[in-house]
């Protein structure tokens, strides 16, 4: 299957090597995705050490920024979720004049806020499921009127934490009450039943489309990080022109949000209409053994170590904020 051969060929070229650097890998953090972040951070740190960089991994929280006091040529952000992925940490680093990996504060904030992301996608005529933002005062009305099935999730979170597929009214009520009580509001989306795809973007280039197949109802936290039987398929039984279109639209989605260095765009393809829909954009996807961006990079010959080097090279090549 041929997918954007010219661009993928560019992605497979070896990165420009740099001299040994002092690199702080930030991991852990205060979010519910802390454990995943720690795993990502360890893998990144070990890769950078294999590349002869002076890499250390430090924990950081919004109430403890001492990790930023350690001198470093560049900070590699391996945090997921609030504080580390929503633009807060990025803004602090920019204010301190510290070079860091990944998207800037503005793009990070946009991508973390699913409502803002979806609004921008719609403005640029990129497909995304119909949605609504529900607060406590509207729960009863939504439970009575919302077409089912539907997806209920937080407005700003990741790793499918507190995400529910609901197929009846009692499930919908429980999901809305749970998410609203924890986050103040719930994002409700039309449920697209079909194939789940993801596209990694590296240096502005679309990596091969990957299909995710899990034995669970959907690709939830356990399927992402704990299950060994989740399948990641690059030989996908879909038309080449559809896969190419998904890649092209993933690059557009990346640009709409303003991501840089890398990101991952998640899709659902409606099984009946074969139309694809953007579900969300992740500015700091996982760097674990189960993670999709490293798998897609490896598919075009970019090893995990080389992927980490590419990300560092991009950060070093930018002028300090």
LINMO-V889221 format. One record per residue. N is the residue number from 1. RES is the residue in one letter. PSI is psi as a letter, one per 40 degrees, with the letter a starting at -180 (999 if undefined). NEAR is the number of other C-alpha atoms within 8 Angstrom. Layout:
# LINMO-V889221
n:N res:RES psi:PSI near:NEAR
n:N res:RES psi:PSI near:NEAR
This chain:
# LINMO-V889221
n:1 res:X psi:h near:4
n:2 res:X psi:h near:5
n:3 res:X psi:h near:9
n:4 res:X psi:f near:9
n:5 res:X psi:d near:7
n:6 res:X psi:d near:6
n:7 res:X psi:d near:9
n:8 res:X psi:d near:14
n:9 res:X psi:d near:9
n:10 res:X psi:d near:8
n:11 res:X psi:d near:12
n:12 res:X psi:e near:9
n:13 res:X psi:i near:6
n:14 res:X psi:i near:6
n:15 res:X psi:i near:8
n:16 res:X psi:h near:6
n:17 res:X psi:i near:6
n:18 res:X psi:i near:6
n:19 res:X psi:i near:5
n:20 res:X psi:h near:8
n:21 res:X psi:i near:11
n:22 res:X psi:h near:11
n:23 res:X psi:h near:13
n:24 res:X psi:h near:13
n:25 res:X psi:h near:15
n:26 res:X psi:h near:15
n:27 res:X psi:i near:16
n:28 res:X psi:b near:15
n:29 res:X psi:a near:13
n:30 res:X psi:e near:10
n:31 res:X psi:i near:9
n:32 res:X psi:e near:7
n:33 res:X psi:f near:11
n:34 res:X psi:d near:13
n:35 res:X psi:d near:8
n:36 res:X psi:d near:12
n:37 res:X psi:d near:15
n:38 res:X psi:d near:12
n:39 res:X psi:d near:10
n:40 res:X psi:d near:13
n:41 res:X psi:d near:16
n:42 res:X psi:d near:9
n:43 res:X psi:d near:10
n:44 res:X psi:d near:13
n:45 res:X psi:d near:12
n:46 res:X psi:d near:9
n:47 res:X psi:d near:11
n:48 res:X psi:d near:14
n:49 res:X psi:d near:10
n:50 res:X psi:d near:8
n:51 res:X psi:e near:9
n:52 res:X psi:e near:7
n:53 res:X psi:i near:12
n:54 res:X psi:g near:10
n:55 res:X psi:h near:13
n:56 res:X psi:i near:8
n:57 res:X psi:h near:11
n:58 res:X psi:i near:9
n:59 res:X psi:i near:9
n:60 res:X psi:i near:13
n:61 res:X psi:i near:10
n:62 res:X psi:d near:8
n:63 res:X psi:e near:4
n:64 res:X psi:g near:7
n:65 res:X psi:e near:9
n:66 res:X psi:d near:7
n:67 res:X psi:d near:10
n:68 res:X psi:e near:6
n:69 res:X psi:e near:6
n:70 res:X psi:h near:7
n:71 res:X psi:h near:6
n:72 res:X psi:i near:9
n:73 res:X psi:d near:10
n:74 res:X psi:i near:15
n:75 res:X psi:h near:13
n:76 res:X psi:h near:11
n:77 res:X psi:h near:12
n:78 res:X psi:f near:16
n:79 res:X psi:i near:15
n:80 res:X psi:i near:15
n:81 res:X psi:a near:14
n:82 res:X psi:i near:10
n:83 res:X psi:d near:13
n:84 res:X psi:d near:14
n:85 res:X psi:e near:16
n:86 res:X psi:e near:15
n:87 res:X psi:e near:14
n:88 res:X psi:d near:11
n:89 res:X psi:d near:11
n:90 res:X psi:d near:13
n:91 res:X psi:d near:10
n:92 res:X psi:d near:8
n:93 res:X psi:d near:11
n:94 res:X psi:d near:10
n:95 res:X psi:d near:8
n:96 res:X psi:e near:6
n:97 res:X psi:f near:8
n:98 res:X psi:h near:12
n:99 res:X psi:h near:15
n:100 res:X psi:i near:12
n:101 res:X psi:i near:13
n:102 res:X psi:a near:13
n:103 res:X psi:i near:12
n:104 res:X psi:i near:11
n:105 res:X psi:d near:12
n:106 res:X psi:d near:7
n:107 res:X psi:d near:12
n:108 res:X psi:d near:15
n:109 res:X psi:d near:12
n:110 res:X psi:d near:12
n:111 res:X psi:d near:15
n:112 res:X psi:d near:14
n:113 res:X psi:h near:11
n:114 res:X psi:d near:11
n:115 res:X psi:d near:9
n:116 res:X psi:d near:9
n:117 res:X psi:d near:14
n:118 res:X psi:d near:10
n:119 res:X psi:d near:8
n:120 res:X psi:d near:10
n:121 res:X psi:d near:13
n:122 res:X psi:d near:10
n:123 res:X psi:d near:7
n:124 res:X psi:e near:7
n:125 res:X psi:f near:6
n:126 res:X psi:h near:11
n:127 res:X psi:h near:9
n:128 res:X psi:i near:10
n:129 res:X psi:i near:11
n:130 res:X psi:i near:6
n:131 res:X psi:i near:8
n:132 res:X psi:i near:7
n:133 res:X psi:h near:10
n:134 res:X psi:h near:13
n:135 res:X psi:i near:10
n:136 res:X psi:d near:9
n:137 res:X psi:e near:5
n:138 res:X psi:e near:8
n:139 res:X psi:d near:12
n:140 res:X psi:d near:8
n:141 res:X psi:d near:7
n:142 res:X psi:d near:9
n:143 res:X psi:d near:10
n:144 res:X psi:d near:7
n:145 res:X psi:e near:6
n:146 res:X psi:h near:6
n:147 res:X psi:h near:6
n:148 res:X psi:i near:9
n:149 res:X psi:i near:10
n:150 res:X psi:i near:12
n:151 res:X psi:h near:12
n:152 res:X psi:h near:16
n:153 res:X psi:i near:13
n:154 res:X psi:i near:13
n:155 res:X psi:d near:12
n:156 res:X psi:g near:9
n:157 res:X psi:i near:10
n:158 res:X psi:a near:8
n:159 res:X psi:f near:8
n:160 res:X psi:f near:10
n:161 res:X psi:h near:10
n:162 res:X psi:f near:7
n:163 res:X psi:h near:10
n:164 res:X psi:h near:8
n:165 res:X psi:h near:9
n:166 res:X psi:h near:13
n:167 res:X psi:e near:9
n:168 res:X psi:i near:8
n:169 res:X psi:d near:9
n:170 res:X psi:d near:6
n:171 res:X psi:d near:9
n:172 res:X psi:d near:12
n:173 res:X psi:d near:11
n:174 res:X psi:d near:8
n:175 res:X psi:d near:11
n:176 res:X psi:d near:12
n:177 res:X psi:d near:10
n:178 res:X psi:d near:8
n:179 res:X psi:d near:15
n:180 res:X psi:d near:14
n:181 res:X psi:d near:8
n:182 res:X psi:d near:6
n:183 res:X psi:e near:9
n:184 res:X psi:e near:9
n:185 res:X psi:i near:13
n:186 res:X psi:h near:15
n:187 res:X psi:h near:13
n:188 res:X psi:h near:12
n:189 res:X psi:i near:11
n:190 res:X psi:h near:12
n:191 res:X psi:h near:10
n:192 res:X psi:h near:8
n:193 res:X psi:h near:8
n:194 res:X psi:a near:9
n:195 res:X psi:h near:10
n:196 res:X psi:h near:11
n:197 res:X psi:i near:12
n:198 res:X psi:i near:13
n:199 res:X psi:h near:17
n:200 res:X psi:i near:16
n:201 res:X psi:h near:17
n:202 res:X psi:h near:11
n:203 res:X psi:f near:8
n:204 res:X psi:e near:10
n:205 res:X psi:h near:11
n:206 res:X psi:h near:15
n:207 res:X psi:i near:14
n:208 res:X psi:i near:13
n:209 res:X psi:h near:13
n:210 res:X psi:h near:13
n:211 res:X psi:h near:13
n:212 res:X psi:h near:13
n:213 res:X psi:h near:10
n:214 res:X psi:i near:11
n:215 res:X psi:e near:7
n:216 res:X psi:i near:7
n:217 res:X psi:d near:5
n:218 res:X psi:i near:7
n:219 res:X psi:g near:12
n:220 res:X psi:a near:11
n:221 res:X psi:d near:10
n:222 res:X psi:d near:8
n:223 res:X psi:d near:12
n:224 res:X psi:d near:12
n:225 res:X psi:e near:9
n:226 res:X psi:d near:7
n:227 res:X psi:h near:8
n:228 res:X psi:e near:4
n:229 res:X psi:e near:6
n:230 res:X psi:h near:11
n:231 res:X psi:i near:8
n:232 res:X psi:h near:8
n:233 res:X psi:h near:9
n:234 res:X psi:e near:8
n:235 res:X psi:g near:5
n:236 res:X psi:h near:7
n:237 res:X psi:g near:4
n:238 res:X psi:i near:6
n:239 res:X psi:i near:6
n:240 res:X psi:d near:9
n:241 res:X psi:d near:6
n:242 res:X psi:d near:8
n:243 res:X psi:d near:11
n:244 res:X psi:d near:10
n:245 res:X psi:d near:8
n:246 res:X psi:d near:11
n:247 res:X psi:d near:14
n:248 res:X psi:d near:9
n:249 res:X psi:d near:9
n:250 res:X psi:d near:12
n:251 res:X psi:d near:12
n:252 res:X psi:d near:8
n:253 res:X psi:d near:12
n:254 res:X psi:d near:15
n:255 res:X psi:d near:8
n:256 res:X psi:d near:9
n:257 res:X psi:d near:11
n:258 res:X psi:f near:8
n:259 res:X psi:i near:14
n:260 res:X psi:i near:11
n:261 res:X psi:c near:14
n:262 res:X psi:i near:15
n:263 res:X psi:a near:16
n:264 res:X psi:h near:14
n:265 res:X psi:h near:16
n:266 res:X psi:i near:12
n:267 res:X psi:i near:12
n:268 res:X psi:h near:14
n:269 res:X psi:h near:14
n:270 res:X psi:h near:13
n:271 res:X psi:d near:9
n:272 res:X psi:d near:5
n:273 res:X psi:e near:5
n:274 res:X psi:f near:7
n:275 res:X psi:h near:7
n:276 res:X psi:i near:10
n:277 res:X psi:h near:12
n:278 res:X psi:h near:13
n:279 res:X psi:d near:10
n:280 res:X psi:i near:11
n:281 res:X psi:h near:14
n:282 res:X psi:h near:10
n:283 res:X psi:d near:13
n:284 res:X psi:g near:13
n:285 res:X psi:i near:11
n:286 res:X psi:i near:12
n:287 res:X psi:f near:14
n:288 res:X psi:i near:9
n:289 res:X psi:e near:4
n:290 res:X psi:e near:7
n:291 res:X psi:i near:12
n:292 res:X psi:d near:11
n:293 res:X psi:d near:14
n:294 res:X psi:d near:11
n:295 res:X psi:d near:8
n:296 res:X psi:d near:14
n:297 res:X psi:d near:14
n:298 res:X psi:d near:10
n:299 res:X psi:d near:8
n:300 res:X psi:f near:12
n:301 res:X psi:e near:7
n:302 res:X psi:h near:12
n:303 res:X psi:i near:9
n:304 res:X psi:d near:10
n:305 res:X psi:d near:11
n:306 res:X psi:d near:10
n:307 res:X psi:d near:11
n:308 res:X psi:d near:11
n:309 res:X psi:d near:12
n:310 res:X psi:d near:10
n:311 res:X psi:d near:12
n:312 res:X psi:d near:11
n:313 res:X psi:d near:12
n:314 res:X psi:d near:10
n:315 res:X psi:d near:13
n:316 res:X psi:d near:11
n:317 res:X psi:e near:6
n:318 res:X psi:i near:7
n:319 res:X psi:i near:6
n:320 res:X psi:i near:6
n:321 res:X psi:999 near:7
